[in-house]
Amino acid sequence: MPETIAIPHHTDGAARSPVDAQRLVAGRPMQAVANAYSSADAAFHCGIWEGDAGAWRVRYTEHELCHMLAGRVRLTGEDGVAREY
């Protein structure tokens, strides 16, 4: 049977770092990530990410599944259409 990996619902102990200045749009948000698993080919990762209020540009090179545990987010596409969750 494959190994079962528990994913924590917190980033306790994870280092917090500022959003890269080249991506920053507004604010001075800090973020933390606690990666719990990466596939051998680094094509899949699973963990927890948290970030402070602010705005920054993101370019995804992969598909992402996001399960919000708390808070709100506004995602605005390159076409200017915004979605809030």
N, C-alpha and C positions, 0 to 999 in steps of 0.2 A: 504494500500500500504506500502511496506517495506520502511524503512528510506534510503535516498540517502546520501552517504558520499562522499564529495569532497576530492580528494587526491591532496595535494599540490605538485608542481614540484620543491621543494627546501627543505633544512633541516634547514632553518633559526631558530635559537634559540635552536637547538638540541645540546647536549653536544658532543664534539669531544673527542675521546679516542684512545690510541695507540692499535695496533693489539697485541694480547696476545703474549708474548715472546716465548712461547712453540710452537706457530704456525708460527712464523716469519721465513722467508727464506732470504729476502734481504730488505734493506732500513729501514726506520723508519716511515712507513705510519701511518697517523691518519685516523679515520673513524667516521662517524656520521650516525645515523638512526633516522628517524621521522616516527614512526608507527602511521598510521591513523585508523587502524581497526584490531581487533583480534576477531575471532569467539569465541563463548561461550566455546567451547571445546579446544580452543587454537590450532586447527589443521590448521587454515588458518590465515595469516596475510597479510596486505597490507600497503605499505608505501614507503618511499624513503630512499635509502642508498647511501652514497657517501664515497669514499676513495681516499687517496693520492696514488701516484705511489709507488710501492713496490711489494714484493712477499710474499705470506703466504699460508699455507695449510688450506684447507676447507674440512670439512666432512659434507655432507648434510644428514639429517635424514628425509628429506621430499623432494618432488618435488618443483622446483622453476621456476617461470616465471620471466624473467628479460627483461625489456624494457629499453634500453640504451638511456638516454637523451643527454649525451655528453661524449666524451672521447673514450678510447679504452680499451679492456681487452684481455688477453691471458689466456685461461683455458687449463691446461694440466692434462689429466687423469692419473690414476695410471699406465696405459699401456705406458705412455710417449708420447702419441699423443697429440699435441697442436692444439688448434683452436683459431683463432683471430677474434675479432668482433670490 
